[in-house]
Protein backbone atom coordinates (compact mmCIF):
# COMPACT_ATOMS: atom_id res chain seq x y z
CA UNK A 1 0.00 0.00 0.00
CA UNK A 2 1.28 3.49 -0.91
CA UNK A 3 0.31 6.55 1.14
CA UNK A 4 0.50 9.65 -1.03
CA UNK A 5 0.79 13.03 0.68
CA UNK A 6 1.13 15.11 -2.50
CA UNK A 7 0.60 14.68 -6.23
CA UNK A 8 4.32 14.06 -6.68
CA UNK A 9 4.63 11.46 -3.90
CA UNK A 10 1.53 9.65 -5.18
CA UNK A 11 2.80 9.48 -8.77
CA UNK A 12 6.31 8.56 -7.64
CA UNK A 13 4.84 5.83 -5.44
CA UNK A 14 3.16 4.34 -8.52
CA UNK A 15 6.42 4.44 -10.49
CA UNK A 16 8.53 3.00 -7.68
CA UNK A 17 6.13 0.12 -7.02
CA UNK A 18 5.82 -0.87 -10.67
CA UNK A 19 9.59 -0.62 -11.13
CA UNK A 20 10.03 -3.20 -8.36
CA UNK A 21 7.35 -5.63 -9.57
CA UNK A 22 7.47 -6.71 -13.22
CA UNK A 23 8.04 -3.32 -14.87
CA UNK A 24 11.24 -1.53 -15.79
CA UNK A 25 12.08 2.04 -16.78
CA UNK A 26 12.83 2.36 -20.50
CA UNK A 27 13.18 6.13 -20.85
CA UNK A 28 12.34 9.25 -18.85
CA UNK A 29 12.66 12.99 -18.34
CA UNK A 30 12.89 15.08 -15.18
CA UNK A 31 12.47 18.38 -17.14
CA UNK A 32 16.26 18.90 -17.11
CA UNK A 33 17.54 15.69 -18.70
CA UNK A 34 15.82 13.18 -21.00
CA UNK A 35 16.80 9.87 -22.56
CA UNK A 36 17.11 6.11 -22.06
CA UNK A 37 17.75 6.38 -18.30
CA UNK A 38 15.73 6.61 -15.10
CA UNK A 39 15.56 10.26 -14.09
CA UNK A 40 12.64 9.72 -11.68
CA UNK A 41 14.83 9.05 -8.65
CA UNK A 42 12.54 10.78 -6.15
CA UNK A 43 9.29 12.73 -6.06
CA UNK A 44 11.36 15.93 -6.46
CA UNK A 45 12.09 14.89 -10.06
CA UNK A 46 8.41 15.07 -11.06
CA UNK A 47 7.59 18.37 -12.77
CA UNK A 48 4.15 19.12 -14.26
CA UNK A 49 4.19 21.69 -17.11
CA UNK A 50 3.29 22.25 -20.74
CA UNK A 51 6.92 23.02 -21.66
CA UNK A 52 9.92 21.40 -19.99
CA UNK A 53 8.43 18.61 -17.88
CA UNK A 54 8.73 15.08 -16.54
CA UNK A 55 7.64 11.94 -18.34
CA UNK A 56 8.49 8.26 -18.02
CA UNK A 57 8.18 5.06 -20.08
CA UNK A 58 7.61 1.81 -18.18
CA UNK A 59 8.03 -1.56 -19.89
CA UNK A 60 6.31 -4.86 -19.09
CA UNK A 61 7.46 -8.07 -20.82
CA UNK A 62 4.68 -10.28 -19.45
CA UNK A 63 1.64 -8.61 -21.02
CA UNK A 64 3.48 -8.88 -24.34
CA UNK A 65 6.46 -11.24 -24.48
CA UNK A 66 7.53 -10.17 -27.97
CA UNK A 67 8.57 -7.01 -29.77
CA UNK A 68 9.58 -4.24 -27.38
CA UNK A 69 7.23 -5.52 -24.71
CA UNK A 70 4.16 -3.66 -23.50
CA UNK A 71 5.07 -0.04 -22.75
CA UNK A 72 3.26 2.78 -20.96
CA UNK A 73 4.28 6.44 -21.23
CA UNK A 74 3.15 8.76 -18.41
CA UNK A 75 3.54 12.40 -19.46
CA UNK A 76 3.06 15.15 -16.85
CA UNK A 77 1.92 17.46 -19.63
CA UNK A 78 -0.27 19.88 -17.70
CA UNK A 79 0.50 22.50 -15.10
CA UNK A 80 -2.57 21.22 -13.23
CA UNK A 81 -1.19 18.38 -11.15
CA UNK A 82 -4.42 16.38 -11.12
CA UNK A 83 -3.96 15.88 -14.88
CA UNK A 84 -1.57 13.97 -17.11
CA UNK A 85 -1.37 12.07 -20.40
CA UNK A 86 -0.98 8.28 -20.53
CA UNK A 87 -0.15 6.47 -23.79
CA UNK A 88 0.30 2.75 -24.46
CA UNK A 89 2.51 1.02 -27.03
CA UNK A 90 1.67 -2.70 -26.99
CA UNK A 91 4.54 -3.87 -29.22
CA UNK A 92 6.63 -1.31 -31.15
CA UNK A 93 7.97 0.63 -28.16
CA UNK A 94 8.51 4.35 -27.59
CA UNK A 95 11.44 6.21 -29.15
CA UNK A 96 12.75 9.75 -28.99
CA UNK A 97 11.49 12.26 -26.47
CA UNK A 98 12.97 15.45 -25.06
CA UNK A 99 12.63 17.56 -21.93
CA UNK A 100 9.70 19.35 -23.57
CA UNK A 101 8.11 16.48 -25.53
CA UNK A 102 7.18 12.89 -24.72
CA UNK A 103 8.47 10.00 -26.88
CA UNK A 104 6.21 8.44 -29.51
CA UNK A 105 5.48 4.95 -30.86
CA UNK A 106 4.17 3.78 -34.22
CA UNK A 107 1.44 1.71 -32.56
CA UNK A 108 0.60 4.07 -29.70
CA UNK A 109 -2.90 4.47 -28.28
CA UNK A 110 -3.77 7.35 -25.97
CA UNK A 111 -5.50 6.11 -22.81
CA UNK A 112 -5.72 9.49 -21.05
CA UNK A 113 -5.22 12.84 -22.79
CA UNK A 114 -4.18 15.73 -20.56
CA UNK A 115 -7.02 14.80 -18.23
CA UNK A 116 -7.67 14.03 -14.59
CA UNK A 117 -5.92 10.92 -13.30
CA UNK A 118 -6.55 11.61 -9.62
CA UNK A 119 -8.64 14.02 -7.55
CA UNK A 120 -6.78 15.28 -4.52
CA UNK A 121 -3.38 15.42 -2.87
CA UNK A 122 -3.77 12.75 -0.19
CA UNK A 123 -4.50 9.16 -1.14
CA UNK A 124 -4.15 5.61 -0.02
CA UNK A 125 -3.11 3.56 -3.06
CA UNK A 126 -3.60 -0.20 -3.26
CA UNK A 127 -1.45 -1.51 -6.09
CA UNK A 128 -2.21 -5.08 -7.20
CA UNK A 129 0.29 -6.79 -9.50
CA UNK A 130 -0.20 -10.47 -10.32
CA UNK A 131 2.65 -12.89 -9.61
CA UNK A 132 3.11 -13.47 -13.36
CA UNK A 133 3.09 -9.67 -13.93
CA UNK A 134 0.32 -9.92 -16.55
CA UNK A 135 -2.12 -7.75 -14.56
CA UNK A 136 -1.46 -4.39 -12.90
CA UNK A 137 -4.23 -2.53 -11.07
CA UNK A 138 -3.97 0.66 -9.06
CA UNK A 139 -6.85 1.70 -6.80
CA UNK A 140 -6.94 5.07 -5.04
CA UNK A 141 -9.05 5.81 -2.00
CA UNK A 142 -9.89 9.19 -0.51
CA UNK A 143 -11.42 9.12 2.98
CA UNK A 144 -12.46 5.52 2.38
CA UNK A 145 -14.07 6.26 -1.00
CA UNK A 146 -12.81 4.47 -4.12
CA UNK A 147 -12.26 7.26 -6.65
CA UNK A 148 -9.58 6.16 -9.12
CA UNK A 149 -8.66 2.93 -10.93
CA UNK A 150 -5.77 2.18 -13.28
CA UNK A 151 -5.64 -1.04 -15.31
CA UNK A 152 -2.88 -2.44 -17.56
CA UNK A 153 -3.68 -6.08 -18.24
CA UNK A 154 -3.70 -9.17 -20.37
CA UNK A 155 -7.21 -10.71 -20.47
CA UNK A 156 -8.01 -14.27 -19.50
CA UNK A 157 -8.97 -16.71 -22.30
CA UNK A 158 -8.68 -14.26 -25.24
CA UNK A 159 -9.67 -15.44 -28.74
CA UNK A 160 -6.73 -16.93 -30.67
CA UNK A 161 -7.42 -14.53 -33.54
CA UNK A 162 -6.31 -11.53 -31.43
CA UNK A 163 -2.55 -11.27 -31.92
CA UNK A 164 -1.64 -9.24 -28.82
CA UNK A 165 -4.55 -9.23 -26.35
CA UNK A 166 -4.46 -6.42 -23.79
CA UNK A 167 -6.62 -3.68 -22.32
CA UNK A 168 -6.01 -0.55 -20.29
CA UNK A 169 -7.90 2.24 -18.57
CA UNK A 170 -7.57 5.06 -16.10
CA UNK A 171 -10.90 5.94 -14.50
CA UNK A 172 -11.06 8.91 -12.15
CA UNK A 173 -14.22 10.63 -11.08
CA UNK A 174 -14.72 14.40 -11.09
CA UNK A 175 -14.84 14.63 -7.30
CA UNK A 176 -13.52 12.61 -4.39
CA UNK A 177 -17.07 11.62 -3.41
CA UNK A 178 -18.00 9.83 -6.64
CA UNK A 179 -17.76 6.05 -6.39
CA UNK A 180 -16.78 4.02 -9.45
CA UNK A 181 -20.00 2.06 -9.91
CA UNK A 182 -21.34 -0.69 -12.14
CA UNK A 183 -22.97 1.86 -14.44
CA UNK A 184 -19.61 3.51 -15.08
CA UNK A 185 -17.80 0.23 -15.72
CA UNK A 186 -20.59 -1.01 -18.02
CA UNK A 187 -20.95 2.28 -19.91
CA UNK A 188 -20.95 2.50 -23.69
CA UNK A 189 -18.56 3.04 -25.49
CA UNK A 190 -16.74 1.50 -22.52
CA UNK A 191 -14.19 2.37 -19.85
CA UNK A 192 -11.30 0.35 -21.32
CA UNK A 193 -9.27 0.77 -24.50
CA UNK A 194 -7.34 -1.71 -26.60
CA UNK A 195 -5.91 -2.34 -30.06
CA UNK A 196 -7.68 -5.40 -31.44
CA UNK A 197 -5.43 -6.51 -34.31
CA UNK A 198 -4.25 -2.90 -34.76
CA UNK A 199 -7.78 -1.41 -34.65
CA UNK A 200 -8.37 1.07 -31.81
CA UNK A 201 -11.29 -0.29 -29.80
CA UNK A 202 -13.42 0.72 -26.85
CA UNK A 203 -14.11 -2.13 -24.43
CA UNK A 204 -16.89 -2.36 -21.87
CA UNK A 205 -17.57 -4.70 -18.96
CA UNK A 206 -20.42 -7.18 -19.35
CA UNK A 207 -22.19 -9.56 -16.99
CA UNK A 208 -21.63 -13.21 -17.84
CA UNK A 209 -24.98 -15.03 -17.66
CA UNK A 210 -26.74 -11.92 -16.40
CA UNK A 211 -30.49 -11.92 -17.09
CA UNK A 212 -30.67 -8.08 -17.00
CA UNK A 213 -33.43 -8.20 -14.40
CA UNK A 214 -32.06 -9.48 -11.15
CA UNK A 215 -28.45 -10.11 -10.22
CA UNK A 216 -29.51 -12.81 -7.77
CA UNK A 217 -30.21 -14.95 -10.86
CA UNK A 218 -26.46 -15.53 -10.93
CA UNK A 219 -26.70 -17.70 -7.81
CA UNK A 220 -28.64 -20.33 -9.73
CA UNK A 221 -26.14 -20.16 -12.61
CA UNK A 222 -22.91 -20.44 -10.60
CA UNK A 223 -24.21 -21.87 -7.33
CA UNK A 224 -22.45 -21.82 -4.00
CA UNK A 225 -19.15 -22.93 -5.54
CA UNK A 226 -18.53 -19.26 -6.33
CA UNK A 227 -19.46 -18.17 -2.81
CA UNK A 228 -16.16 -18.55 -0.94
CA UNK A 229 -17.17 -17.08 2.38
CA UNK A 230 -20.97 -17.26 2.58
CA UNK A 231 -21.12 -13.51 1.88
CA UNK A 232 -20.51 -12.81 -1.78
CA UNK A 233 -21.17 -14.70 -4.99
CA UNK A 234 -18.39 -13.71 -7.42
CA UNK A 235 -19.69 -12.93 -10.92
CA UNK A 236 -17.13 -12.98 -13.78
CA UNK A 237 -16.45 -9.75 -15.69
CA UNK A 238 -16.49 -10.15 -19.49
CA UNK A 239 -14.64 -7.69 -21.74
CA UNK A 240 -16.59 -6.83 -24.90
CA UNK A 241 -15.62 -4.49 -27.76
CA UNK A 242 -18.17 -1.76 -28.47
CA UNK A 243 -16.37 -0.42 -31.55
CA UNK A 244 -17.99 -1.00 -34.96
CA UNK A 245 -14.74 -2.15 -36.56
CA UNK A 246 -13.73 -4.72 -35.38
CA UNK A 247 -17.36 -5.84 -35.16
CA UNK A 248 -19.13 -4.76 -32.00
CA UNK A 249 -19.57 -7.38 -29.30
CA UNK A 250 -16.27 -9.11 -30.04
CA UNK A 251 -15.27 -10.69 -26.72
CA UNK A 252 -11.71 -9.77 -25.73
CA UNK A 253 -11.74 -12.22 -22.80
CA UNK A 254 -12.36 -12.13 -19.05
CA UNK A 255 -10.75 -10.06 -16.34
CA UNK A 256 -8.48 -12.15 -14.15
CA UNK A 257 -9.68 -12.31 -10.53
CA UNK A 258 -12.15 -9.46 -10.90
CA UNK A 259 -15.84 -9.84 -10.18
CA UNK A 260 -19.06 -7.90 -9.84
CA UNK A 261 -20.16 -7.92 -6.24
CA UNK A 262 -23.48 -9.52 -5.49
CA UNK A 263 -24.92 -6.52 -3.66
CA UNK A 264 -26.16 -5.12 -7.00
CA UNK A 265 -29.83 -6.05 -7.38
CA UNK A 266 -31.01 -4.44 -10.62
CA UNK A 267 -29.48 -4.01 -14.08
CA UNK A 268 -26.59 -1.51 -13.94
CA UNK A 269 -28.23 0.16 -10.95
CA UNK A 270 -24.96 0.80 -9.17
CA UNK A 271 -26.65 0.21 -5.81
CA UNK A 272 -24.79 -1.86 -3.26
CA UNK A 273 -24.37 -2.00 0.47
CA UNK A 274 -20.77 -3.20 0.82
CA UNK A 275 -18.52 -0.18 1.34
CA UNK A 276 -15.43 0.24 -0.82
CA UNK A 277 -12.37 -0.94 1.06
CA UNK A 278 -14.32 -3.63 2.92
CA UNK A 279 -12.46 -6.92 2.98
CA UNK A 280 -13.91 -10.38 3.34
CA UNK A 281 -12.46 -13.82 3.58
CA UNK A 282 -9.47 -15.73 4.83
CA UNK A 283 -5.94 -14.40 5.07
CA UNK A 284 -4.87 -16.58 2.14
CA UNK A 285 -7.68 -15.51 -0.21
CA UNK A 286 -9.13 -12.19 0.85
CA UNK A 287 -11.51 -10.24 -1.40
CA UNK A 288 -11.86 -6.46 -1.27
CA UNK A 289 -14.66 -4.27 -2.64
CA UNK A 290 -13.68 -1.53 -5.08
CA UNK A 291 -17.02 0.13 -5.84
CA UNK A 292 -19.01 -2.57 -7.64
CA UNK A 293 -15.88 -4.55 -8.45
CA UNK A 294 -14.43 -7.18 -6.13
CA UNK A 295 -10.78 -8.19 -6.41
CA UNK A 296 -8.28 -10.20 -4.38
CA UNK A 297 -6.03 -8.21 -2.12
CA UNK A 298 -2.92 -9.38 -0.28
CA UNK A 299 -2.91 -9.54 3.53
CA UNK A 300 -2.63 -6.06 4.98
CA UNK A 301 -4.11 -4.38 1.87
N, C-alpha and C positions, 0 to 999 in steps of 0.2 A: 504494500500500500504506500502511496506517495502523498505526502501532505504539502500542498502548494500554498505558499503565503504571498505570492505575487504572480503576475503573468509569466515573468521570466523563470521563476523557480518551478512553476507548474510545467511549462513547456520543456525546460531542461530535465525535469524529472521524467517526462515521457521519453526524451532522447536517451537518457542514461540507462533507463530500464531496458528499452529495446536493444540498446547496444550491448547489454550483458546477456540477453536471452534471444539468440537466433537471428539477430540483425547486426549489420556492421555499417560503419560510416564509409561511404564511397567518395563523397565530395562535400564541401561546405564553404561557407563564408561567415565571417564575424563582422562584416562591414569595413574591415581594414585589409584583410587578406582573403583570397579565395583560391580554391584549387582542389586537387585530389588528396586532401588531408582533413583531419578533424580539428576544426577551429572552435568547436563548441566545447570548451574545456570546463566552463562553469556558466552559471546563469548570467554572469556579467558580460559574456560574449554574445548575448542575444539582443539584437537591436532591431526594433520595428521602425520602418520608414519606407517612403516611396522611392528614395534615391539609394544611397549606400546603405546596405542593410544585411541582416543575417539570413541565411538559408542553409538547408542541409539535405543531403540525399542519403537515405538509409536503404540497405540492400538485404533481401531475404532470399536464400537459395533453397527454401523448402516449398514455398508456394509455387515457385517455378524453378525446376532443377536444371533448366537449360538456358541458353542464351546468356544474357547478363544478369540473370536472376530477376526477381520481382523487386522493383525499386519505387520508393516513395520520396518525392521532393516536398519539403515543407519550407515555404517562402514567407518570411515575415514582411509582407509587401504592403503594409498599411501602417500609418502612424497610430491608428487606433489599435490598442494591444489586445482587444477581444477578437480581432480579425486576422486572418492569414489566408494564404493560397496553398492548396495541397493538390499535387499532381502525381499520377501513377504512370509508370512505364512497366508493363508486365513482362517484357522480353528484351527490347533493344538496348535499354539503359540510357541514362542521362549523360550528356557531354557538354563541354563548355561551361559557361557561367562566369560571372564577374562580381565584384563587390556591389554593383548596382543592377544586376540582372541575374535571374535564376538560370540554371542550365535547362536544356531542352532535350526531348527524345522524339524519335520518328514515330513511335507508337503511343505517345503520351495521351492520357485522358484526364481532364481536370475534374477532380472530385469536389473541391471547394474553391471558389473564386473570390478572393479578397473579401471574405464574408466571415461572419461570427463562427468561431470554433469553440468558444467558451463564454461564460456570462459574467463572471466576477473574479476578484483577485484571490479569494481563499477557497480552496477545494480539497476534498479528499478524493484521490484517484485510486481506483481498483483496476490494476492492469493484469489481464488474463492472457497468458501466452501458453499454448499447448506444448506438451513435451516434445512433439515432433516439429514444432515451430511453424505449422501450417495455418494456425489461427491466432490472430492478435486482436484483442478487444480492450478498449480503454473506456471505463465508466467513471464519470465525474459526478460527485454529490455535493450539493450545497445545502447546509442545514438539514441533512437527511433526505433531501429531494434529489432524485435522479434527473439530471438536466442535460447531460452530454454523453454521447456514445461515439466511439471510433471503432471501425471494423476494417481489417485487412485480412482476407481469408481465402482459403481454398475450400470449395463446397464438398460435401459428402456425396458420393455416388453420382458424379456428373455424367452426362451422356458422352459416349466415346467420340462422338462427332465434334465435340468442342475441344480444340487443340490445346488451349491453355486456360483451364477453368479457374476463375477467381472472381471476387466481388469486393467492393469497398464502399465505405460511407463514413461521413462525419455528420452526425445529427445533433444540433444544439438549439435549444428553444430560445425564444426572444426574451424570456425573463427567467430568473432563478426559481420561479414558482410553477413553471409549466412542466409537468411530468411528460415523459416520452411514452405515449400510450399505444394501444393496439391500432387505433385509427391512424396514427401517424406512421407506424410501421407498415400498415397494409394500404397506405395511400397509393393512388395512381397519379403520376407515372411510376412512383416507387422510390423508396429511400436509398436504395443501393444503386451503384453503377458498375458496369463491366464492359469489356470488349468481348463479344461472342463471335469468334472467328473474324476478328478485326472490325466488327461492326459495333459502334458505340450503342450501348443498350441500358435502359432503365430496368431495374429489377425490384419487384415488390415481394412482400412476405405473404404467403397464403397459408390456409389452415388445412392440413391433410385430413381428409375424411369429414370435414366440418359440414354440417347440414344447413348452415346459415340461418338457423332458427334458435338453437339452444346449444351452448357449448357443452352442457352435461351429456349430450348425445355421445361425446367422445368416450365416456366411460364404458359404454356398451361396445364400442369399436375396439378399444385397447385393453379394457378390463383392468383389474387390480395389478397386473404385472407391471404397469407403468406407474403405479402409485407406491413409491419407495417407502414413504414414511407414514402413510395413512392420512396425509394432509393434502397433497397435491397430486393430480394426475398430470403427467408431462406430455403435452401435445407437440408433435414435431412441427418445425417451421420449414415450409417449402419455399424455395426461391424461384420466382417465375418472371420471365421477361415480359415487359409491357410495351416494348418497342415494335413498331410494325415490321421493320426489317432488321434482324431476323424476325420470322413470324411471331406475333404476339402469342403469349402463353407457352413459349418454349421453357421447359423446366431446366434450370441451371443445376439443380441438386438440392440437398438439404443443408441446413446449418448444423455443424457439429455441436452437440451438447448445448443446444439452445432450444427453448420450449416456450409455448404460450402458457401462462399460468391459468389454472382452472377457475380462478375467481371471476373471470369474465362470464357473463350469463346471457348476453344477446350479441347479435352479429356486429362486430367492430364497435361495440358500445364504449369500450375503454373504461368501463366501470369495474373496479376490483376492490377488495378489502385488505389485501396484504400490502403493507407499506414497503416501498422501495428500501433496500438495505436489510430487510428481514431475512434471516437465514434459518433454514430448516434442515434437519437430517443429522446423520452421524458425522464424526470427525473426518472419516475417510471418504465421504461422498456427500458433502454439504451442497445445498442448493440455495442460491440467493435470488431475491426478486429485484429486477431492474425494470421498473414500470411494469408493463404487461409481459415482459420477457423474464424467464427464469434461466439461470446459467450456473454451472458448478463454480465454486469458489474455494480456494485453498484454505486450510485452517488459519484463523486469524485474519481473514479478509484478503 
